Amino acid sequence: MTGDGSLYDTAPCGLLSTTPDGRIERVNETLLHWTGYTRDQVIGLPFASLLDPGSRLFYETRQLPTLRLNGAVNEVSLILTRADGERLPALVNSVTVVDEEGETLRIDTAVFDSTRRQDYERQLLAARRDAEASEARTRVLQQASASFVGCDTEDELAQALADSTRQAFTAPVVAVHLAAGGGFALAGGGEPFDLHAVIDAGTIGDSLIVLPKHPPGSGDELGDDLAAALEQARLQQVTITPLVEGDRVIGTIACFYGRWREVDAAATELHYALARQAVQVLRRIRLQTQLEAIALHDPLTGLANRALLRTHLSEALGSARVHRTPVALLFVDLDGFKQINDEFDHSAGDSVLRETASRLSASVRSDDIVGRFGGDEFLIVCEDADEGAAAIIAERVREAVKQPLLGIADERSISASIGVAVYRAGDDGMLSPAEVFRFADAAMYASKDAGKDRVSVTTV
């Protein structure tokens, strides 16, 4: 290198010249300043001795052979070791200087400090990774939302949530539990053991639980039952994300892992986001269920209303037609209800109706449908019940209704006039629900005309 020595020393990059075998002959002040060495310390040293072990190996095995072959190398990334032991990332350009016969006289090298460039590249890489991770999380939530929106029942939602969570976190097993009866019941997914039988329900708050919090053997304490269950299932970690509605925990998402993994802030937020989406859909499903119940059930007694009774009776008649089995419709009309309602008040009358509904439900078979037709009139649909079976059910109802109304209208009681219409399918066509109802209604009036508190049975 020739020219102005001042420019050489103050150049905005490091400059040095080495012998053909790589020993430093000349170096500028810029490079000495960057590395912290004195000129006497580096003159005569192999340039490779200023490099860290990895860069030294690359320089000796790749850079020098390429330089001798091609005469130049550009933008080679190397790490120099400063005098204080710190690392100096650098980009290096080198050229060989030859004489007239083509013999190498020296190697001139320019060194550029790439510390800021490396930091910038790291920042770009980190930003790219963050963007990719954010895109992946968004995609997970979009797919989960599309899966959740088609769910009409709690069980469907729980299974969709388990599937979405398993895909999002590549968890081998995911279990979704919903609160039920003071505890938690498995509603979707699967579990290698009954998680809520081995953890204290009081530990489940509104935050993600990671057990253990650190790799096995790091001193984290687990409950003996949970530790034993994990070991038996050959698992190392479980995360529990609460499903929170208001201030209540209404369920959990449990992810089981065979190996311990770090749960960072991004993963934690994705757990919470999936849980929030699921809770919103669960709220919608439960509200829809409540609205359907209101539409099809009597608000006072909770029994089936006219619309639902008509549907059940129509389905029962259709099934009877196909299977040639009898269907019985019981028409129950209360005797003496008006007097209690007039003597006391309407709240007492409402209590009598609720009590009657409870007695009716307790007197019939588990598959029978009890409904309130209106006022003090009730209907009971009994599939696969002939005249004898229907009469037995009606008698149980009659006996239950006439018991004293203690705590409601003390020393008072009511009775029931019951009409039973038993439908037997024939070849002459199926009767409509309205026609069967008219026969039961007529039988009920026959009971009233005969003195009330009795059962009349007719076959149609």
TORKOL-4160 file (C-alpha; in steps of 0.2 Angstrom, whole numbers, padded with zeros to 4 digits, m for minus):
460
<pt num="1" X="0000" Y="0000" Z="0000"/>
<pt num="2" X="0007" Y="0017" Z="m0005"/>
<pt num="3" X="0002" Y="0035" Z="m0004"/>
<pt num="4" X="m0001" Y="0047" Z="0010"/>
<pt num="5" X="0003" Y="0039" Z="0026"/>
<pt num="6" X="m0009" Y="0051" Z="0036"/>
<pt num="7" X="m0023" Y="0045" Z="0025"/>
<pt num="8" X="m0018" Y="0027" Z="0028"/>
<pt num="9" X="m0018" Y="0029" Z="0047"/>
<pt num="10" X="m0034" Y="0038" Z="0048"/>
<pt num="11" X="m0044" Y="0029" Z="0035"/>
<pt num="12" X="m0062" Y="0025" Z="0041"/>
<pt num="13" X="m0058" Y="0006" Z="0040"/>
<pt num="14" X="m0044" Y="m0005" Z="0047"/>
<pt num="15" X="m0029" Y="m0008" Z="0034"/>
<pt num="16" X="m0015" Y="m0020" Z="0035"/>
<pt num="17" X="m0002" Y="m0029" Z="0024"/>
<pt num="18" X="0004" Y="m0046" Z="0027"/>
<pt num="19" X="0018" Y="m0057" Z="0019"/>
<pt num="20" X="0012" Y="m0070" Z="0007"/>
<pt num="21" X="0012" Y="m0082" Z="0022"/>
<pt num="22" X="0000" Y="m0070" Z="0032"/>
<pt num="23" X="0012" Y="m0061" Z="0044"/>
<pt num="24" X="0008" Y="m0043" Z="0048"/>
<pt num="25" X="0020" Y="m0031" Z="0040"/>
<pt num="26" X="0010" Y="m0015" Z="0042"/>
<pt num="27" X="m0006" Y="m0009" Z="0051"/>
<pt num="28" X="m0015" Y="0007" Z="0052"/>
<pt num="29" X="m0020" Y="0017" Z="0068"/>
<pt num="30" X="m0038" Y="0014" Z="0064"/>
<pt num="31" X="m0037" Y="m0005" Z="0066"/>
<pt num="32" X="m0025" Y="m0003" Z="0081"/>
<pt num="33" X="m0038" Y="0008" Z="0089"/>
<pt num="34" X="m0052" Y="m0004" Z="0086"/>
<pt num="35" X="m0043" Y="m0019" Z="0093"/>
<pt num="36" X="m0033" Y="m0011" Z="0107"/>
<pt num="37" X="m0016" Y="m0018" Z="0102"/>
<pt num="38" X="0000" Y="m0008" Z="0100"/>
<pt num="39" X="0009" Y="m0008" Z="0084"/>
<pt num="40" X="0024" Y="m0017" Z="0092"/>
<pt num="41" X="0012" Y="m0031" Z="0098"/>
<pt num="42" X="0005" Y="m0035" Z="0081"/>
<pt num="43" X="0020" Y="m0032" Z="0068"/>
<pt num="44" X="0026" Y="m0049" Z="0064"/>
<pt num="45" X="0011" Y="m0059" Z="0071"/>
<pt num="46" X="0001" Y="m0070" Z="0059"/>
<pt num="47" X="m0015" Y="m0061" Z="0055"/>
<pt num="48" X="m0024" Y="m0077" Z="0060"/>
<pt num="49" X="m0018" Y="m0075" Z="0078"/>
<pt num="50" X="m0030" Y="m0060" Z="0079"/>
<pt num="51" X="m0045" Y="m0071" Z="0075"/>
<pt num="52" X="m0056" Y="m0081" Z="0086"/>
<pt num="53" X="m0054" Y="m0100" Z="0084"/>
<pt num="54" X="m0069" Y="m0102" Z="0072"/>
<pt num="55" X="m0063" Y="m0088" Z="0061"/>
<pt num="56" X="m0045" Y="m0093" Z="0062"/>
<pt num="57" X="m0050" Y="m0110" Z="0055"/>
<pt num="58" X="m0060" Y="m0103" Z="0041"/>
<pt num="59" X="m0046" Y="m0090" Z="0037"/>
<pt num="60" X="m0033" Y="m0104" Z="0035"/>
<pt num="61" X="m0043" Y="m0117" Z="0027"/>
<pt num="62" X="m0054" Y="m0107" Z="0015"/>
<pt num="63" X="m0049" Y="m0089" Z="0014"/>
<pt num="64" X="m0031" Y="m0090" Z="0011"/>
<pt num="65" X="m0032" Y="m0104" Z="m0002"/>
<pt num="66" X="m0046" Y="m0094" Z="m0011"/>
<pt num="67" X="m0035" Y="m0078" Z="m0011"/>
<pt num="68" X="m0020" Y="m0087" Z="m0018"/>
<pt num="69" X="m0031" Y="m0095" Z="m0032"/>
<pt num="70" X="m0041" Y="m0080" Z="m0037"/>
<pt num="71" X="m0031" Y="m0065" Z="m0031"/>
<pt num="72" X="m0045" Y="m0057" Z="m0021"/>
<pt num="73" X="m0059" Y="m0061" Z="m0008"/>
<pt num="74" X="m0072" Y="m0049" Z="m0003"/>
<pt num="75" X="m0085" Y="m0047" Z="0011"/>
<pt num="76" X="m0079" Y="m0061" Z="0022"/>
<pt num="77" X="m0086" Y="m0061" Z="0039"/>
<pt num="78" X="m0073" Y="m0064" Z="0052"/>
<pt num="79" X="m0072" Y="m0062" Z="0071"/>
<pt num="80" X="m0057" Y="m0053" Z="0078"/>
<pt num="81" X="m0052" Y="m0054" Z="0096"/>
<pt num="82" X="m0048" Y="m0038" Z="0104"/>
<pt num="83" X="m0033" Y="m0035" Z="0116"/>
<pt num="84" X="m0046" Y="m0036" Z="0131"/>
<pt num="85" X="m0053" Y="m0052" Z="0125"/>
<pt num="86" X="m0069" Y="m0045" Z="0118"/>
<pt num="87" X="m0075" Y="m0050" Z="0100"/>
<pt num="88" X="m0075" Y="m0038" Z="0085"/>
<pt num="89" X="m0087" Y="m0043" Z="0071"/>
<pt num="90" X="m0079" Y="m0038" Z="0055"/>
<pt num="91" X="m0081" Y="m0039" Z="0036"/>
<pt num="92" X="m0064" Y="m0042" Z="0027"/>
<pt num="93" X="m0058" Y="m0038" Z="0009"/>
<pt num="94" X="m0041" Y="m0045" Z="0004"/>
<pt num="95" X="m0031" Y="m0044" Z="m0012"/>
<pt num="96" X="m0014" Y="m0050" Z="m0017"/>
<pt num="97" X="0000" Y="m0039" Z="m0024"/>
<pt num="98" X="0011" Y="m0047" Z="m0036"/>
<pt num="99" X="0027" Y="m0043" Z="m0045"/>
<pt num="100" X="0030" Y="m0043" Z="m0064"/>
<pt num="101" X="0034" Y="m0062" Z="m0064"/>
<pt num="102" X="0017" Y="m0065" Z="m0055"/>
<pt num="103" X="0025" Y="m0069" Z="m0038"/>
<pt num="104" X="0015" Y="m0063" Z="m0023"/>
<pt num="105" X="0024" Y="m0049" Z="m0014"/>
<pt num="106" X="0011" Y="m0046" Z="0000"/>
<pt num="107" X="m0007" Y="m0047" Z="0004"/>
<pt num="108" X="m0017" Y="m0030" Z="0007"/>
<pt num="109" X="m0032" Y="m0032" Z="0018"/>
<pt num="110" X="m0046" Y="m0019" Z="0023"/>
<pt num="111" X="m0056" Y="m0023" Z="0039"/>
<pt num="112" X="m0073" Y="m0015" Z="0041"/>
<pt num="113" X="m0081" Y="m0015" Z="0059"/>
<pt num="114" X="m0098" Y="m0024" Z="0057"/>
<pt num="115" X="m0104" Y="m0023" Z="0075"/>
<pt num="116" X="m0118" Y="m0012" Z="0071"/>
<pt num="117" X="m0123" Y="m0021" Z="0055"/>
<pt num="118" X="m0123" Y="m0038" Z="0065"/>
<pt num="119" X="m0134" Y="m0030" Z="0078"/>
<pt num="120" X="m0145" Y="m0023" Z="0064"/>
<pt num="121" X="m0146" Y="m0040" Z="0056"/>
<pt num="122" X="m0150" Y="m0048" Z="0073"/>
<pt num="123" X="m0164" Y="m0036" Z="0076"/>
<pt num="124" X="m0171" Y="m0039" Z="0058"/>
<pt num="125" X="m0170" Y="m0058" Z="0062"/>
<pt num="126" X="m0178" Y="m0056" Z="0078"/>
<pt num="127" X="m0192" Y="m0044" Z="0071"/>
<pt num="128" X="m0194" Y="m0057" Z="0057"/>
<pt num="129" X="m0196" Y="m0071" Z="0069"/>
<pt num="130" X="m0208" Y="m0061" Z="0079"/>
<pt num="131" X="m0218" Y="m0057" Z="0064"/>
<pt num="132" X="m0219" Y="m0075" Z="0059"/>
<pt num="133" X="m0224" Y="m0080" Z="0076"/>
<pt num="134" X="m0237" Y="m0067" Z="0077"/>
<pt num="135" X="m0243" Y="m0073" Z="0060"/>
<pt num="136" X="m0244" Y="m0091" Z="0066"/>
<pt num="137" X="m0253" Y="m0086" Z="0081"/>
<pt num="138" X="m0266" Y="m0076" Z="0071"/>
<pt num="139" X="m0268" Y="m0091" Z="0059"/>
<pt num="140" X="m0271" Y="m0102" Z="0074"/>
<pt num="141" X="m0284" Y="m0090" Z="0081"/>
<pt num="142" X="m0293" Y="m0088" Z="0064"/>
<pt num="143" X="m0293" Y="m0107" Z="0062"/>
<pt num="144" X="m0300" Y="m0109" Z="0080"/>
<pt num="145" X="m0313" Y="m0096" Z="0077"/>
<pt num="146" X="m0319" Y="m0105" Z="0061"/>
<pt num="147" X="m0320" Y="m0121" Z="0070"/>
<pt num="148" X="m0329" Y="m0114" Z="0085"/>
<pt num="149" X="m0342" Y="m0105" Z="0076"/>
<pt num="150" X="m0350" Y="m0121" Z="0069"/>
<pt num="151" X="m0352" Y="m0128" Z="0087"/>
<pt num="152" X="m0370" Y="m0129" Z="0093"/>
<pt num="153" X="m0367" Y="m0139" Z="0109"/>
<pt num="154" X="m0355" Y="m0138" Z="0124"/>
<pt num="155" X="m0347" Y="m0155" Z="0119"/>
<pt num="156" X="m0344" Y="m0150" Z="0101"/>
<pt num="157" X="m0335" Y="m0134" Z="0107"/>
<pt num="158" X="m0325" Y="m0143" Z="0120"/>
<pt num="159" X="m0319" Y="m0155" Z="0107"/>
<pt num="160" X="m0315" Y="m0141" Z="0094"/>
<pt num="161" X="m0305" Y="m0132" Z="0108"/>
<pt num="162" X="m0295" Y="m0147" Z="0112"/>
<pt num="163" X="m0291" Y="m0150" Z="0094"/>
<pt num="164" X="m0286" Y="m0132" Z="0091"/>
<pt num="165" X="m0275" Y="m0131" Z="0107"/>
<pt num="166" X="m0267" Y="m0148" Z="0102"/>
<pt num="167" X="m0262" Y="m0141" Z="0085"/>
<pt num="168" X="m0257" Y="m0124" Z="0092"/>
<pt num="169" X="m0244" Y="m0131" Z="0104"/>
<pt num="170" X="m0241" Y="m0148" Z="0097"/>
<pt num="171" X="m0246" Y="m0155" Z="0113"/>
<pt num="172" X="m0248" Y="m0174" Z="0113"/>
<pt num="173" X="m0263" Y="m0174" Z="0124"/>
<pt num="174" X="m0276" Y="m0160" Z="0128"/>
<pt num="175" X="m0291" Y="m0161" Z="0139"/>
<pt num="176" X="m0305" Y="m0148" Z="0141"/>
<pt num="177" X="m0314" Y="m0148" Z="0157"/>
<pt num="178" X="m0330" Y="m0139" Z="0161"/>
<pt num="179" X="m0336" Y="m0135" Z="0178"/>
<pt num="180" X="m0350" Y="m0146" Z="0184"/>
<pt num="181" X="m0357" Y="m0151" Z="0201"/>
<pt num="182" X="m0344" Y="m0141" Z="0211"/>
<pt num="183" X="m0330" Y="m0149" Z="0201"/>
<pt num="184" X="m0323" Y="m0151" Z="0184"/>
<pt num="185" X="m0329" Y="m0165" Z="0171"/>
<pt num="186" X="m0320" Y="m0170" Z="0155"/>
<pt num="187" X="m0330" Y="m0162" Z="0140"/>
<pt num="188" X="m0317" Y="m0163" Z="0126"/>
<pt num="189" X="m0301" Y="m0171" Z="0121"/>
<pt num="190" X="m0293" Y="m0184" Z="0132"/>
<pt num="191" X="m0282" Y="m0186" Z="0147"/>
<pt num="192" X="m0269" Y="m0199" Z="0153"/>
<pt num="193" X="m0276" Y="m0197" Z="0171"/>
<pt num="194" X="m0290" Y="m0188" Z="0180"/>
<pt num="195" X="m0281" Y="m0172" Z="0182"/>
<pt num="196" X="m0294" Y="m0164" Z="0193"/>
<pt num="197" X="m0293" Y="m0179" Z="0205"/>
<pt num="198" X="m0275" Y="m0175" Z="0209"/>
<pt num="199" X="m0274" Y="m0156" Z="0210"/>
<pt num="200" X="m0281" Y="m0144" Z="0222"/>
<pt num="201" X="m0296" Y="m0135" Z="0214"/>
<pt num="202" X="m0292" Y="m0120" Z="0225"/>
<pt num="203" X="m0275" Y="m0118" Z="0215"/>
<pt num="204" X="m0285" Y="m0114" Z="0199"/>
<pt num="205" X="m0287" Y="m0095" Z="0198"/>
<pt num="206" X="m0288" Y="m0084" Z="0182"/>
<pt num="207" X="m0269" Y="m0087" Z="0177"/>
<pt num="208" X="m0260" Y="m0100" Z="0167"/>
<pt num="209" X="m0253" Y="m0114" Z="0178"/>
<pt num="210" X="m0237" Y="m0122" Z="0172"/>
<pt num="211" X="m0231" Y="m0138" Z="0182"/>
<pt num="212" X="m0217" Y="m0139" Z="0185"/>
<pt num="213" X="m0212" Y="m0121" Z="0181"/>
<pt num="214" X="m0194" Y="m0126" Z="0177"/>
<pt num="215" X="m0185" Y="m0142" Z="0170"/>
<pt num="216" X="m0187" Y="m0158" Z="0181"/>
<pt num="217" X="m0174" Y="m0158" Z="0194"/>
<pt num="218" X="m0173" Y="m0140" Z="0197"/>
<pt num="219" X="m0182" Y="m0140" Z="0214"/>
<pt num="220" X="m0200" Y="m0136" Z="0209"/>
<pt num="221" X="m0212" Y="m0144" Z="0221"/>
<pt num="222" X="m0226" Y="m0154" Z="0214"/>
<pt num="223" X="m0240" Y="m0162" Z="0224"/>
<pt num="224" X="m0236" Y="m0180" Z="0228"/>
<pt num="225" X="m0252" Y="m0186" Z="0218"/>
<pt num="226" X="m0248" Y="m0176" Z="0203"/>
<pt num="227" X="m0230" Y="m0180" Z="0203"/>
<pt num="228" X="m0234" Y="m0199" Z="0204"/>
<pt num="229" X="m0248" Y="m0197" Z="0190"/>
<pt num="230" X="m0236" Y="m0188" Z="0178"/>
<pt num="231" X="m0222" Y="m0201" Z="0181"/>
<pt num="232" X="m0234" Y="m0216" Z="0179"/>
<pt num="233" X="m0240" Y="m0208" Z="0162"/>
<pt num="234" X="m0222" Y="m0204" Z="0157"/>
<pt num="235" X="m0225" Y="m0186" Z="0156"/>
<pt num="236" X="m0215" Y="m0171" Z="0162"/>
<pt num="237" X="m0226" Y="m0156" Z="0161"/>
<pt num="238" X="m0244" Y="m0150" Z="0161"/>
<pt num="239" X="m0251" Y="m0133" Z="0158"/>
<pt num="240" X="m0268" Y="m0128" Z="0164"/>
<pt num="241" X="m0277" Y="m0113" Z="0157"/>
<pt num="242" X="m0293" Y="m0107" Z="0165"/>
<pt num="243" X="m0309" Y="m0103" Z="0156"/>
<pt num="244" X="m0314" Y="m0087" Z="0165"/>
<pt num="245" X="m0331" Y="m0079" Z="0164"/>
<pt num="246" X="m0332" Y="m0063" Z="0174"/>
<pt num="247" X="m0325" Y="m0069" Z="0191"/>
<pt num="248" X="m0329" Y="m0087" Z="0189"/>
<pt num="249" X="m0318" Y="m0101" Z="0182"/>
<pt num="250" X="m0330" Y="m0111" Z="0172"/>
<pt num="251" X="m0318" Y="m0123" Z="0164"/>
<pt num="252" X="m0300" Y="m0127" Z="0160"/>
<pt num="253" X="m0288" Y="m0132" Z="0146"/>
<pt num="254" X="m0275" Y="m0145" Z="0151"/>
<pt num="255" X="m0260" Y="m0148" Z="0139"/>
<pt num="256" X="m0249" Y="m0163" Z="0144"/>
<pt num="257" X="m0231" Y="m0164" Z="0137"/>
<pt num="258" X="m0219" Y="m0179" Z="0137"/>
<pt num="259" X="m0204" Y="m0166" Z="0138"/>
<pt num="260" X="m0203" Y="m0150" Z="0148"/>
<pt num="261" X="m0204" Y="m0135" Z="0137"/>
<pt num="262" X="m0202" Y="m0116" Z="0141"/>
<pt num="263" X="m0219" Y="m0107" Z="0141"/>
<pt num="264" X="m0214" Y="m0089" Z="0136"/>
<pt num="265" X="m0225" Y="m0073" Z="0135"/>
<pt num="266" X="m0231" Y="m0076" Z="0117"/>
<pt num="267" X="m0236" Y="m0094" Z="0121"/>
<pt num="268" X="m0245" Y="m0088" Z="0137"/>
<pt num="269" X="m0255" Y="m0075" Z="0128"/>
<pt num="270" X="m0260" Y="m0088" Z="0114"/>
<pt num="271" X="m0266" Y="m0099" Z="0128"/>
<pt num="272" X="m0277" Y="m0085" Z="0135"/>
<pt num="273" X="m0283" Y="m0079" Z="0118"/>
<pt num="274" X="m0289" Y="m0097" Z="0114"/>
<pt num="275" X="m0298" Y="m0098" Z="0131"/>
<pt num="276" X="m0306" Y="m0081" Z="0128"/>
<pt num="277" X="m0313" Y="m0086" Z="0111"/>
<pt num="278" X="m0320" Y="m0102" Z="0118"/>
<pt num="279" X="m0328" Y="m0093" Z="0133"/>
<pt num="280" X="m0337" Y="m0081" Z="0121"/>
<pt num="281" X="m0344" Y="m0096" Z="0111"/>
<pt num="282" X="m0348" Y="m0105" Z="0126"/>
<pt num="283" X="m0358" Y="m0090" Z="0132"/>
<pt num="284" X="m0367" Y="m0090" Z="0116"/>
<pt num="285" X="m0371" Y="m0108" Z="0116"/>
<pt num="286" X="m0378" Y="m0107" Z="0134"/>
<pt num="287" X="m0388" Y="m0092" Z="0130"/>
<pt num="288" X="m0395" Y="m0101" Z="0115"/>
<pt num="289" X="m0399" Y="m0116" Z="0125"/>
<pt num="290" X="m0408" Y="m0105" Z="0138"/>
<pt num="291" X="m0418" Y="m0096" Z="0125"/>
<pt num="292" X="m0423" Y="m0113" Z="0117"/>
<pt num="293" X="m0428" Y="m0119" Z="0134"/>
<pt num="294" X="m0439" Y="m0104" Z="0137"/>
<pt num="295" X="m0447" Y="m0106" Z="0120"/>
<pt num="296" X="m0452" Y="m0124" Z="0123"/>
<pt num="297" X="m0455" Y="m0125" Z="0142"/>
<pt num="298" X="m0467" Y="m0117" Z="0154"/>
<pt num="299" X="m0459" Y="m0103" Z="0164"/>
<pt num="300" X="m0468" Y="m0107" Z="0180"/>
<pt num="301" X="m0466" Y="m0125" Z="0181"/>
<pt num="302" X="m0452" Y="m0129" Z="0170"/>
<pt num="303" X="m0462" Y="m0143" Z="0161"/>
<pt num="304" X="m0464" Y="m0144" Z="0142"/>
<pt num="305" X="m0476" Y="m0131" Z="0135"/>
<pt num="306" X="m0490" Y="m0134" Z="0122"/>
<pt num="307" X="m0478" Y="m0133" Z="0107"/>
<pt num="308" X="m0466" Y="m0145" Z="0114"/>
<pt num="309" X="m0480" Y="m0157" Z="0120"/>
<pt num="310" X="m0487" Y="m0156" Z="0102"/>
<pt num="311" X="m0470" Y="m0161" Z="0095"/>
<pt num="312" X="m0467" Y="m0176" Z="0107"/>
<pt num="313" X="m0485" Y="m0182" Z="0104"/>
<pt num="314" X="m0483" Y="m0181" Z="0085"/>
<pt num="315" X="m0466" Y="m0191" Z="0086"/>
<pt num="316" X="m0473" Y="m0204" Z="0098"/>
<pt num="317" X="m0488" Y="m0207" Z="0086"/>
<pt num="318" X="m0476" Y="m0209" Z="0072"/>
<pt num="319" X="m0466" Y="m0221" Z="0081"/>
<pt num="320" X="m0481" Y="m0231" Z="0087"/>
<pt num="321" X="m0487" Y="m0232" Z="0069"/>
<pt num="322" X="m0470" Y="m0239" Z="0063"/>
<pt num="323" X="m0467" Y="m0251" Z="0078"/>
<pt num="324" X="m0485" Y="m0255" Z="0081"/>
<pt num="325" X="m0484" Y="m0251" Z="0099"/>
<pt num="326" X="m0497" Y="m0241" Z="0109"/>
<pt num="327" X="m0496" Y="m0223" Z="0115"/>
<pt num="328" X="m0506" Y="m0216" Z="0130"/>
<pt num="329" X="m0510" Y="m0198" Z="0132"/>
<pt num="330" X="m0515" Y="m0193" Z="0150"/>
<pt num="331" X="m0525" Y="m0177" Z="0152"/>
<pt num="332" X="m0524" Y="m0171" Z="0170"/>
<pt num="333" X="m0536" Y="m0157" Z="0177"/>
<pt num="334" X="m0535" Y="m0151" Z="0195"/>
<pt num="335" X="m0550" Y="m0152" Z="0206"/>
<pt num="336" X="m0552" Y="m0138" Z="0219"/>
<pt num="337" X="m0538" Y="m0127" Z="0212"/>
<pt num="338" X="m0549" Y="m0112" Z="0209"/>
<pt num="339" X="m0555" Y="m0112" Z="0227"/>
<pt num="340" X="m0537" Y="m0112" Z="0234"/>
<pt num="341" X="m0532" Y="m0099" Z="0222"/>
<pt num="342" X="m0547" Y="m0088" Z="0227"/>
<pt num="343" X="m0545" Y="m0091" Z="0246"/>
<pt num="344" X="m0526" Y="m0088" Z="0247"/>
<pt num="345" X="m0518" Y="m0078" Z="0233"/>
<pt num="346" X="m0510" Y="m0080" Z="0216"/>
<pt num="347" X="m0493" Y="m0084" Z="0223"/>
<pt num="348" X="m0500" Y="m0098" Z="0233"/>
<pt num="349" X="m0509" Y="m0104" Z="0217"/>
<pt num="350" X="m0492" Y="m0103" Z="0208"/>
<pt num="351" X="m0484" Y="m0114" Z="0222"/>
<pt num="352" X="m0498" Y="m0127" Z="0220"/>
<pt num="353" X="m0494" Y="m0128" Z="0202"/>
<pt num="354" X="m0476" Y="m0130" Z="0204"/>
<pt num="355" X="m0479" Y="m0143" Z="0218"/>
<pt num="356" X="m0491" Y="m0152" Z="0206"/>
<pt num="357" X="m0478" Y="m0152" Z="0192"/>
<pt num="358" X="m0465" Y="m0160" Z="0204"/>
<pt num="359" X="m0477" Y="m0173" Z="0209"/>
<pt num="360" X="m0482" Y="m0178" Z="0192"/>
<pt num="361" X="m0464" Y="m0179" Z="0186"/>
<pt num="362" X="m0460" Y="m0190" Z="0201"/>
<pt num="363" X="m0475" Y="m0202" Z="0197"/>
<pt num="364" X="m0472" Y="m0206" Z="0179"/>
<pt num="365" X="m0459" Y="m0217" Z="0171"/>
<pt num="366" X="m0442" Y="m0209" Z="0166"/>
<pt num="367" X="m0446" Y="m0209" Z="0147"/>
<pt num="368" X="m0463" Y="m0201" Z="0149"/>
<pt num="369" X="m0465" Y="m0183" Z="0145"/>
<pt num="370" X="m0475" Y="m0171" Z="0157"/>
<pt num="371" X="m0481" Y="m0154" Z="0151"/>
<pt num="372" X="m0492" Y="m0140" Z="0156"/>
<pt num="373" X="m0506" Y="m0137" Z="0144"/>
<pt num="374" X="m0512" Y="m0121" Z="0152"/>
<pt num="375" X="m0520" Y="m0115" Z="0169"/>
<pt num="376" X="m0522" Y="m0131" Z="0180"/>
<pt num="377" X="m0522" Y="m0143" Z="0166"/>
<pt num="378" X="m0507" Y="m0155" Z="0162"/>
<pt num="379" X="m0503" Y="m0168" Z="0149"/>
<pt num="380" X="m0492" Y="m0184" Z="0150"/>
<pt num="381" X="m0486" Y="m0193" Z="0134"/>
<pt num="382" X="m0482" Y="m0211" Z="0138"/>
<pt num="383" X="m0475" Y="m0221" Z="0124"/>
<pt num="384" X="m0477" Y="m0240" Z="0123"/>
<pt num="385" X="m0490" Y="m0240" Z="0136"/>
<pt num="386" X="m0506" Y="m0250" Z="0134"/>
<pt num="387" X="m0523" Y="m0248" Z="0144"/>
<pt num="388" X="m0516" Y="m0257" Z="0159"/>
<pt num="389" X="m0499" Y="m0248" Z="0160"/>
<pt num="390" X="m0508" Y="m0231" Z="0157"/>
<pt num="391" X="m0521" Y="m0234" Z="0170"/>
<pt num="392" X="m0507" Y="m0238" Z="0183"/>
<pt num="393" X="m0497" Y="m0222" Z="0179"/>
<pt num="394" X="m0513" Y="m0212" Z="0180"/>
<pt num="395" X="m0518" Y="m0220" Z="0197"/>
<pt num="396" X="m0500" Y="m0215" Z="0204"/>
<pt num="397" X="m0503" Y="m0198" Z="0197"/>
<pt num="398" X="m0520" Y="m0196" Z="0205"/>
<pt num="399" X="m0514" Y="m0202" Z="0222"/>
<pt num="400" X="m0499" Y="m0191" Z="0222"/>
<pt num="401" X="m0509" Y="m0175" Z="0218"/>
<pt num="402" X="m0522" Y="m0178" Z="0232"/>
<pt num="403" X="m0508" Y="m0177" Z="0246"/>
<pt num="404" X="m0510" Y="m0162" Z="0258"/>
<pt num="405" X="m0502" Y="m0146" Z="0252"/>
<pt num="406" X="m0491" Y="m0143" Z="0268"/>
<pt num="407" X="m0482" Y="m0127" Z="0268"/>
<pt num="408" X="m0492" Y="m0120" Z="0254"/>
<pt num="409" X="m0511" Y="m0121" Z="0258"/>
<pt num="410" X="m0511" Y="m0130" Z="0275"/>
<pt num="411" X="m0525" Y="m0142" Z="0278"/>
<pt num="412" X="m0530" Y="m0140" Z="0260"/>
<pt num="413" X="m0528" Y="m0153" Z="0246"/>
<pt num="414" X="m0533" Y="m0154" Z="0228"/>
<pt num="415" X="m0537" Y="m0169" Z="0217"/>
<pt num="416" X="m0536" Y="m0174" Z="0199"/>
<pt num="417" X="m0548" Y="m0179" Z="0186"/>
<pt num="418" X="m0539" Y="m0189" Z="0173"/>
<pt num="419" X="m0543" Y="m0194" Z="0156"/>
<pt num="420" X="m0533" Y="m0207" Z="0147"/>
<pt num="421" X="m0533" Y="m0210" Z="0128"/>
<pt num="422" X="m0523" Y="m0225" Z="0122"/>
<pt num="423" X="m0519" Y="m0225" Z="0104"/>
<pt num="424" X="m0516" Y="m0242" Z="0095"/>
<pt num="425" X="m0510" Y="m0240" Z="0077"/>
<pt num="426" X="m0520" Y="m0249" Z="0064"/>
<pt num="427" X="m0521" Y="m0250" Z="0045"/>
<pt num="428" X="m0534" Y="m0236" Z="0043"/>
<pt num="429" X="m0522" Y="m0222" Z="0045"/>
<pt num="430" X="m0514" Y="m0212" Z="0060"/>
<pt num="431" X="m0523" Y="m0200" Z="0071"/>
<pt num="432" X="m0517" Y="m0183" Z="0072"/>
<pt num="433" X="m0511" Y="m0176" Z="0089"/>
<pt num="434" X="m0526" Y="m0165" Z="0090"/>
<pt num="435" X="m0538" Y="m0180" Z="0087"/>
<pt num="436" X="m0529" Y="m0190" Z="0101"/>
<pt num="437" X="m0530" Y="m0174" Z="0112"/>
<pt num="438" X="m0549" Y="m0173" Z="0110"/>
<pt num="439" X="m0551" Y="m0191" Z="0115"/>
<pt num="440" X="m0541" Y="m0188" Z="0131"/>
<pt num="441" X="m0551" Y="m0172" Z="0134"/>
<pt num="442" X="m0567" Y="m0181" Z="0133"/>
<pt num="443" X="m0561" Y="m0195" Z="0145"/>
<pt num="444" X="m0556" Y="m0182" Z="0157"/>
<pt num="445" X="m0573" Y="m0174" Z="0157"/>
<pt num="446" X="m0580" Y="m0191" Z="0160"/>
<pt num="447" X="m0570" Y="m0192" Z="0176"/>
<pt num="448" X="m0577" Y="m0175" Z="0181"/>
<pt num="449" X="m0595" Y="m0180" Z="0177"/>
<pt num="450" X="m0593" Y="m0196" Z="0187"/>
<pt num="451" X="m0588" Y="m0187" Z="0203"/>
<pt num="452" X="m0570" Y="m0181" Z="0200"/>
<pt num="453" X="m0554" Y="m0188" Z="0208"/>
<pt num="454" X="m0554" Y="m0203" Z="0196"/>
<pt num="455" X="m0547" Y="m0210" Z="0180"/>
<pt num="456" X="m0556" Y="m0214" Z="0164"/>
<pt num="457" X="m0548" Y="m0224" Z="0150"/>
<pt num="458" X="m0553" Y="m0224" Z="0132"/>
<pt num="459" X="m0545" Y="m0233" Z="0117"/>
<pt num="460" X="m0544" Y="m0225" Z="0100"/>
